[in-house]
């Protein structure tokens, strides 16, 4: 069985590596175009491209997935199955092409958390269980028939980064097993059960990441860990002079308390840096002030004074 693999980030390259190690034939790899990254705008290749090149695989990087020349290239490989991990939404001309269909590895237990950021939103919402789903792609995003599930526990100490790594690792073998099922002809896909309230996982933007200090202390805590380490939850640090700087927060410890004035700061200027939500304090462990690098609280307080006279909003 010949497959074409489609994906872009590290999450996808881990799956591609596992597929190749399992001896499954990959005819070609489709990934995003190279793009400039960082302050220096240095051109960077996607993780999946680097993996493909290391294994001497053909790489396609279309700007437009409906472009006639790209469609013709895909057809020329005569693949039996397309496999998608962390890639763009495909047009029907693409996902409907292979005779065995197109499968996707999604980082949630569908139908919950359909969308672009399932890992972030599962942690933000305080879930204790997540997992991966392999399903057949259909017209509407993340709605196709399910081939298999694999559950993964979310610990209270997990953030989006650690959950990403857990699902990336467990998802690789899950995907290989699913491909083998298709190859052997013993898969029985089932429709998604959409009974009850469905939680979505929309794409996250900068404005999505602003902390609302009027929320419950556990809501704020989960929000911070659900965006850590990237893109990171942020707030505005307001000095007595009126100066305002963006403050990213990566790690906190919740400390429930009676009703507080949201946004209040409590600090001893040495090791303690606490921020007030509506019903508790968040002890900040790791943060980054605008124009500075990420650091722990002690280093932060060593370089800045009068924190208890400031506020966040």
ZAMARFI-495194 format. One record per residue: residue in three letters; x, y, z of N, C-alpha, C in turn; residue number from 1. Coordinates in steps of 0.2 Angstrom, whole numbers. Example, Ala and Ser with C-alpha at 12.3 -4.5 7.8 and 13.67 -1.06 7.14 Angstrom:
ALA,66,-28,39,62,-22,39,66,-16,39,1
SER,64,-11,35,68,-5,36,64,0,39,2
***
This chain:
UNK,4,-6,0,0,0,0,4,6,0,1
UNK,3,11,-4,7,17,-5,3,23,-2,2
UNK,6,27,2,2,33,5,6,39,3,3
UNK,2,44,3,5,51,3,4,54,10,4
UNK,9,57,13,8,60,20,8,67,19,5
UNK,3,70,23,2,78,23,3,80,30,6
UNK,7,85,31,8,88,38,13,93,38,7
UNK,14,97,43,18,103,44,23,103,50,8
UNK,20,103,56,24,104,62,27,98,65,9
UNK,31,99,71,34,93,74,29,88,76,10
UNK,23,89,78,18,84,79,17,80,73,11
UNK,17,82,67,16,78,61,23,74,59,12
UNK,28,78,60,35,74,58,36,68,62,13
UNK,34,68,69,34,62,73,30,56,70,14
UNK,24,58,68,20,53,64,23,50,58,15
UNK,26,55,54,29,53,48,35,48,49,16
UNK,39,50,54,45,45,56,43,39,58,17
UNK,37,38,62,35,32,64,32,28,59,18
UNK,29,31,54,26,27,48,32,24,44,19
UNK,37,28,43,43,26,39,46,20,43,20
UNK,47,21,49,50,15,54,46,9,53,21
UNK,40,10,52,35,4,52,36,0,45,22
UNK,39,3,41,40,0,34,34,1,29,23
UNK,30,6,31,25,8,26,27,13,21,24
UNK,26,11,15,28,15,9,25,22,8,25
UNK,29,27,9,27,34,8,30,36,1,26
UNK,25,37,-4,26,39,-10,29,46,-11,27
UNK,26,51,-7,28,58,-7,25,61,0,28
UNK,28,67,1,26,71,7,23,78,4,29
UNK,18,80,7,15,87,6,15,91,12,30
UNK,18,97,12,19,101,18,18,108,16,31
UNK,18,113,20,18,120,19,24,123,16,32
UNK,23,128,12,29,132,10,34,134,15,33
UNK,40,134,14,45,137,18,43,145,20,34
UNK,45,147,26,43,154,27,48,157,32,35
UNK,48,164,32,53,168,36,50,167,43,36
UNK,55,167,48,53,166,55,58,170,59,37
UNK,55,173,65,59,177,70,61,184,67,38
UNK,64,187,72,66,194,70,71,195,64,39
UNK,75,190,63,79,190,57,76,188,51,40
UNK,70,185,51,66,183,45,70,178,41,41
UNK,73,174,45,77,168,41,72,163,39,42
UNK,73,161,32,69,156,29,69,149,33,43
UNK,64,146,35,64,140,39,60,135,35,44
UNK,62,129,35,58,123,32,54,120,38,45
UNK,48,118,36,43,115,40,47,108,43,46
UNK,45,106,49,48,100,52,47,94,48,47
UNK,41,94,45,39,88,40,44,88,34,48
UNK,46,93,31,50,94,26,57,91,28,49
UNK,59,93,33,66,91,35,66,83,36,50
UNK,61,81,39,60,73,40,60,70,33,51
UNK,56,73,29,56,70,22,62,70,18,52
UNK,66,75,19,72,76,15,77,71,18,53
UNK,77,70,25,82,65,28,81,58,26,54
UNK,75,57,23,73,50,21,73,50,13,55
UNK,75,55,10,75,56,2,68,55,-1,56
UNK,63,58,2,56,57,0,55,63,-5,57
UNK,51,63,-10,49,69,-14,44,73,-9,58
UNK,45,80,-10,42,85,-6,38,89,-10,59
UNK,31,90,-9,27,95,-13,25,100,-8,60
UNK,26,107,-10,24,112,-5,20,117,-9,61
UNK,14,115,-10,9,120,-14,7,126,-10,62
UNK,6,131,-14,3,137,-11,-4,137,-11,63
UNK,-7,134,-16,-14,133,-17,-16,125,-18,64
UNK,-20,122,-14,-21,115,-14,-26,113,-20,65
UNK,-29,118,-23,-33,117,-29,-30,118,-35,66
UNK,-23,120,-35,-19,122,-41,-19,115,-46,67
UNK,-21,116,-52,-21,110,-57,-14,107,-57,68
UNK,-9,110,-57,-2,107,-57,-1,102,-51,69
UNK,-3,105,-45,-3,101,-39,-7,95,-39,70
UNK,-13,96,-41,-18,90,-42,-15,85,-46,71
UNK,-12,87,-52,-9,82,-57,-3,78,-54,72
UNK,1,82,-50,6,79,-46,4,73,-41,73
UNK,-1,75,-37,-4,70,-33,-6,64,-37,74
UNK,-10,65,-42,-13,59,-46,-7,55,-49,75
UNK,-1,58,-50,4,54,-53,7,49,-49,76
UNK,7,50,-42,9,45,-37,5,39,-36,77
UNK,-1,39,-39,-6,34,-38,-6,31,-31,78
UNK,-6,35,-26,-7,32,-19,-13,29,-18,79
UNK,-13,24,-13,-19,21,-11,-23,25,-6,80
UNK,-19,28,-1,-22,32,5,-18,38,6,81
UNK,-21,43,8,-18,49,10,-19,49,18,82
UNK,-13,52,21,-13,52,28,-11,59,30,83
UNK,-16,62,35,-15,69,36,-14,70,44,84
UNK,-9,74,46,-8,76,53,-6,83,53,85
UNK,-10,87,57,-8,94,58,-7,98,51,86
UNK,-12,98,47,-11,101,40,-17,106,39,87
UNK,-17,109,33,-23,113,31,-29,109,30,88
UNK,-34,113,29,-41,110,27,-40,108,20,89
UNK,-42,102,18,-41,100,11,-47,100,7,90
UNK,-47,102,1,-52,103,-4,-54,95,-6,91
UNK,-61,94,-8,-63,88,-9,-59,85,-15,92
UNK,-56,89,-20,-52,87,-25,-46,83,-23,93
UNK,-44,84,-17,-38,81,-14,-40,75,-10,94
UNK,-44,76,-4,-46,71,0,-50,65,-3,95
UNK,-54,67,-8,-58,62,-12,-54,58,-17,96
UNK,-47,59,-18,-44,56,-23,-42,49,-22,97
UNK,-39,47,-17,-36,40,-16,-42,35,-15,98
UNK,-41,29,-18,-46,24,-18,-48,22,-11,99
UNK,-43,22,-6,-45,20,1,-47,26,5,100
UNK,-47,32,3,-49,38,6,-43,41,9,101
UNK,-45,46,14,-40,51,17,-41,50,25,102
UNK,-36,49,29,-37,48,36,-33,54,39,103
UNK,-36,56,45,-33,62,49,-32,59,56,104
UNK,-26,61,59,-25,60,66,-26,67,69,105
UNK,-31,67,74,-33,73,77,-32,72,84,106
UNK,-29,78,88,-27,78,95,-33,79,99,107
UNK,-38,75,99,-44,76,104,-48,69,103,108
UNK,-53,68,107,-57,63,107,-64,66,103,109
UNK,-64,65,97,-69,68,93,-76,65,95,110
UNK,-82,68,95,-83,75,91,-81,81,96,111
UNK,-78,80,102,-76,85,106,-70,88,103,112
UNK,-70,95,104,-64,99,102,-62,98,94,113
UNK,-67,99,90,-66,100,83,-63,107,82,114
UNK,-58,107,78,-55,114,76,-47,113,77,115
UNK,-44,119,76,-37,120,75,-33,119,81,116
UNK,-36,120,87,-32,120,94,-35,116,99,117
UNK,-35,109,98,-39,105,103,-35,104,109,118
UNK,-28,104,108,-24,103,114,-25,109,119,119
UNK,-24,115,117,-25,121,121,-31,121,124,120
UNK,-37,120,120,-43,121,123,-45,116,128,121
UNK,-42,110,128,-44,104,133,-41,106,139,122
UNK,-35,109,139,-32,111,146,-35,117,148,123
UNK,-37,122,144,-40,128,146,-47,127,150,124
UNK,-50,122,147,-57,120,150,-56,115,156,125
UNK,-50,114,158,-49,110,164,-51,102,163,126
UNK,-50,100,157,-51,93,156,-46,88,159,127
UNK,-48,82,161,-44,77,164,-42,72,159,128
UNK,-45,71,154,-44,66,149,-44,69,142,129
UNK,-39,67,138,-39,69,131,-37,63,127,130
UNK,-34,64,121,-33,58,117,-32,60,110,131
UNK,-31,54,106,-31,55,98,-36,51,95,132
UNK,-38,54,89,-43,51,85,-41,50,78,133
UNK,-42,44,75,-40,43,68,-47,43,64,134
UNK,-48,47,60,-55,47,56,-54,48,49,135
UNK,-59,47,45,-59,48,38,-61,55,36,136
UNK,-58,59,33,-60,66,31,-66,66,26,137
UNK,-70,70,28,-76,71,24,-77,79,23,138
UNK,-82,81,20,-83,88,18,-82,93,24,139
UNK,-86,92,29,-86,96,35,-80,95,39,140
UNK,-77,100,42,-70,99,46,-71,94,52,141
UNK,-67,89,53,-67,85,59,-74,81,60,142
UNK,-77,80,55,-84,76,56,-84,69,53,143
UNK,-79,67,50,-79,61,47,-80,55,51,144
UNK,-81,49,48,-82,43,52,-75,41,56,145
UNK,-76,38,62,-71,37,66,-68,30,65,146
UNK,-61,29,64,-58,23,64,-56,20,71,147
UNK,-53,24,75,-51,22,82,-49,28,86,148
UNK,-50,27,93,-48,32,98,-42,29,102,149
UNK,-38,34,105,-33,32,110,-34,37,116,150
UNK,-35,35,122,-36,40,127,-29,42,130,151
UNK,-29,48,133,-23,50,137,-25,54,142,152
UNK,-22,53,148,-24,57,154,-21,64,154,153
UNK,-24,69,157,-21,75,158,-20,76,165,154
UNK,-14,77,167,-13,78,175,-14,85,176,155
UNK,-15,87,183,-15,94,185,-9,98,184,156
UNK,-3,95,183,3,98,181,4,99,174,157
UNK,0,96,170,1,97,162,0,104,160,158
UNK,3,106,155,1,112,151,0,110,144,159
UNK,-1,115,140,-2,113,133,4,110,130,160
UNK,10,112,132,16,109,129,17,102,131,161
UNK,16,100,138,17,93,140,12,89,137,162
UNK,6,91,136,0,87,133,2,86,126,163
UNK,4,91,122,6,91,115,11,85,115,164
UNK,16,85,119,21,79,118,18,72,120,165
UNK,14,72,125,11,66,126,7,63,120,166
UNK,3,67,117,-1,65,112,3,64,105,167
UNK,8,68,105,12,67,99,16,60,99,168
UNK,18,58,105,21,51,106,16,45,105,169
UNK,10,46,109,5,40,109,2,40,102,170
UNK,1,46,99,-2,47,92,1,43,87,171
UNK,8,43,87,12,40,82,10,32,81,172
UNK,10,29,86,9,22,86,1,21,84,173
UNK,-3,25,87,-10,25,85,-11,25,78,174
UNK,-8,30,75,-9,31,68,-6,25,64,175
UNK,0,22,66,3,16,62,-2,11,63,176
UNK,-5,9,68,-10,4,69,-16,5,65,177
UNK,-18,11,64,-24,12,60,-23,11,53,178
UNK,-17,13,51,-15,12,44,-15,5,42,179
UNK,-12,1,47,-12,-7,46,-19,-10,46,180
UNK,-23,-7,50,-30,-9,49,-33,-8,42,181
UNK,-32,-2,40,-34,-1,33,-31,-5,28,182
UNK,-25,-6,28,-21,-11,24,-23,-18,24,183
UNK,-25,-20,30,-28,-27,30,-35,-28,29,184
UNK,-38,-22,28,-45,-22,26,-50,-24,32,185
UNK,-48,-23,38,-52,-25,44,-55,-19,48,186
UNK,-55,-13,45,-57,-7,48,-65,-7,47,187
UNK,-68,-4,53,-75,-3,52,-77,4,55,188
UNK,-76,9,51,-77,16,53,-85,17,56,189
UNK,-85,21,61,-92,22,64,-93,30,64,190
UNK,-99,32,63,-101,39,63,-100,42,70,191
UNK,-98,48,70,-97,52,76,-103,53,80,192
UNK,-103,52,87,-109,53,91,-109,60,93,193
UNK,-114,64,91,-114,71,93,-120,73,97,194
UNK,-121,68,102,-127,69,107,-124,74,112,195
UNK,-128,79,115,-125,83,120,-121,89,118,196
UNK,-119,93,123,-115,99,121,-108,97,118,197
UNK,-106,101,113,-100,100,110,-95,106,111,198
UNK,-89,104,114,-84,109,115,-80,110,109,199
UNK,-79,116,107,-75,118,100,-68,120,102,200
UNK,-64,120,97,-57,121,98,-54,126,92,201
UNK,-57,132,92,-56,137,87,-48,139,87,202
UNK,-46,142,82,-39,144,81,-38,150,87,203
UNK,-32,150,89,-30,155,95,-27,161,92,204
UNK,-29,167,93,-26,173,91,-23,177,97,205
UNK,-19,182,96,-16,186,102,-22,188,107,206
UNK,-27,191,104,-32,194,108,-36,188,113,207
UNK,-35,182,110,-38,176,114,-34,175,120,208
UNK,-28,177,120,-23,175,125,-23,180,131,209
UNK,-27,185,131,-27,190,136,-31,187,142,210
UNK,-28,188,148,-31,185,154,-36,190,157,211
UNK,-42,187,159,-47,190,162,-47,189,170,212
UNK,-44,194,174,-43,193,181,-50,193,185,213
UNK,-55,194,182,-62,194,185,-65,187,186,214
UNK,-61,182,182,-64,175,183,-61,172,189,215
UNK,-64,166,190,-62,161,195,-55,159,195,216
UNK,-52,159,201,-45,158,201,-42,151,197,217
UNK,-46,146,197,-45,140,194,-46,141,186,218
UNK,-51,145,184,-51,146,177,-45,150,174,219
UNK,-43,155,178,-37,159,176,-31,154,176,220
UNK,-30,150,181,-24,145,181,-24,140,175,221
UNK,-30,138,174,-31,133,168,-30,137,161,222
UNK,-32,143,161,-31,147,155,-23,148,154,223
UNK,-20,149,159,-13,150,158,-9,144,156,224
UNK,-11,138,159,-7,132,158,-9,130,151,225
UNK,-15,131,149,-18,129,142,-15,133,136,226
UNK,-11,139,138,-8,143,133,0,143,134,227
UNK,2,138,138,9,138,140,12,132,137,228
UNK,18,132,134,23,138,133,21,143,127,229
UNK,17,141,123,16,145,117,8,144,115,230
UNK,5,150,113,8,157,112,9,161,119,231
UNK,6,158,124,7,161,131,1,166,133,232
UNK,-1,165,139,-6,170,141,-3,177,143,233
UNK,-6,182,142,-3,189,144,-8,193,147,234
UNK,-5,198,151,-9,203,154,-5,210,153,235
UNK,-8,215,156,-4,222,156,-2,224,163,236
UNK,4,225,164,7,227,170,7,234,170,237
UNK,3,237,175,2,245,175,6,247,181,238
UNK,11,252,180,15,255,185,12,261,188,239
UNK,14,263,194,11,269,197,12,275,193,240
UNK,17,275,189,18,281,184,13,281,178,241
UNK,10,276,177,5,275,172,9,271,166,242
UNK,15,269,167,18,265,162,15,258,161,243
UNK,14,256,155,11,249,154,16,245,150,244
UNK,16,239,152,20,234,149,17,227,148,245
UNK,18,223,143,15,217,142,18,212,146,246
UNK,15,208,150,18,203,154,15,196,152,247
UNK,19,191,150,17,184,149,18,180,155,248
UNK,13,176,156,14,171,162,13,164,159,249
UNK,18,160,162,18,153,159,17,148,165,250
UNK,18,149,171,17,144,176,14,148,182,251
UNK,9,145,185,6,148,192,4,142,196,252
UNK,3,144,202,0,139,207,-6,143,210,253
UNK,-12,140,210,-18,143,212,-19,143,220,254
UNK,-21,148,223,-22,148,230,-29,151,232,255
UNK,-34,147,233,-41,150,234,-41,154,240,256
UNK,-45,159,240,-46,164,245,-53,167,245,257
UNK,-54,172,250,-60,175,249,-60,180,244,258
UNK,-66,184,243,-67,189,238,-61,194,238,259
UNK,-58,195,232,-52,199,231,-54,205,226,260
UNK,-49,210,226,-50,215,220,-46,212,215,261
UNK,-49,210,209,-46,207,204,-40,211,201,262
UNK,-34,208,200,-29,212,197,-24,215,202,263
UNK,-25,214,208,-21,216,214,-15,212,214,264
UNK,-9,215,215,-3,212,216,0,212,223,265
UNK,2,206,225,5,205,232,12,202,231,266
UNK,17,206,233,24,204,233,29,206,238,267
UNK,34,202,240,39,203,245,45,206,242,268
UNK,45,207,235,51,209,232,56,205,231,269
UNK,56,198,234,61,193,234,59,187,230,270
UNK,54,183,233,52,177,230,45,177,228,271
UNK,41,181,232,33,180,232,31,185,226,272
UNK,27,183,222,24,187,217,17,184,215,273
UNK,12,187,218,5,184,218,0,189,214,274
UNK,-4,186,210,-9,191,207,-16,188,209,275
UNK,-21,193,210,-27,191,212,-32,190,206,276
UNK,-36,184,207,-42,183,203,-48,185,207,277
UNK,-54,183,205,-60,185,209,-60,182,215,278
UNK,-57,176,216,-58,172,222,-52,168,224,279
UNK,-46,171,223,-40,168,225,-34,171,222,280
UNK,-28,169,225,-22,172,222,-19,166,217,281
UNK,-15,169,212,-11,165,208,-4,166,210,282
UNK,0,162,213,7,163,214,11,161,207,283
UNK,14,166,205,17,166,198,24,163,199,284
UNK,26,158,195,32,154,195,37,155,189,285
UNK,34,157,183,38,158,177,34,164,173,286
UNK,38,168,171,35,174,167,40,178,162,287
UNK,37,182,159,41,186,154,39,193,153,288
UNK,43,198,155,41,205,154,43,207,147,289
UNK,39,211,144,40,214,138,47,217,137,290
UNK,51,214,132,57,216,131,63,212,134,291
UNK,60,207,138,65,203,142,64,196,140,292
UNK,68,192,143,68,184,141,63,181,147,293
UNK,61,175,146,57,171,151,62,170,157,294
UNK,59,171,163,63,169,169,59,167,175,295
UNK,62,165,180,58,163,186,56,169,190,296
UNK,52,168,195,50,174,199,55,178,203,297
UNK,60,174,205,65,177,209,70,181,205,298
UNK,71,179,199,76,183,195,72,189,192,299
UNK,65,188,191,61,194,189,61,199,194,300
UNK,60,197,201,59,202,206,66,205,208,301
UNK,72,202,206,78,205,207,80,211,203,302
UNK,76,211,197,78,216,192,72,221,192,303
UNK,67,221,196,62,226,196,59,227,203,304
UNK,58,233,205,56,234,212,49,238,212,305
UNK,46,238,218,39,241,219,33,237,215,306
UNK,34,230,215,29,227,212,22,227,216,307
UNK,22,228,222,16,228,226,12,235,225,308
UNK,15,240,222,12,246,220,9,246,213,309
UNK,10,240,209,8,240,203,1,236,203,310
UNK,-2,235,197,-8,231,196,-8,228,189,311
UNK,-12,223,188,-12,220,181,-20,221,179,312
UNK,-20,221,172,-27,222,170,-27,219,162,313
***
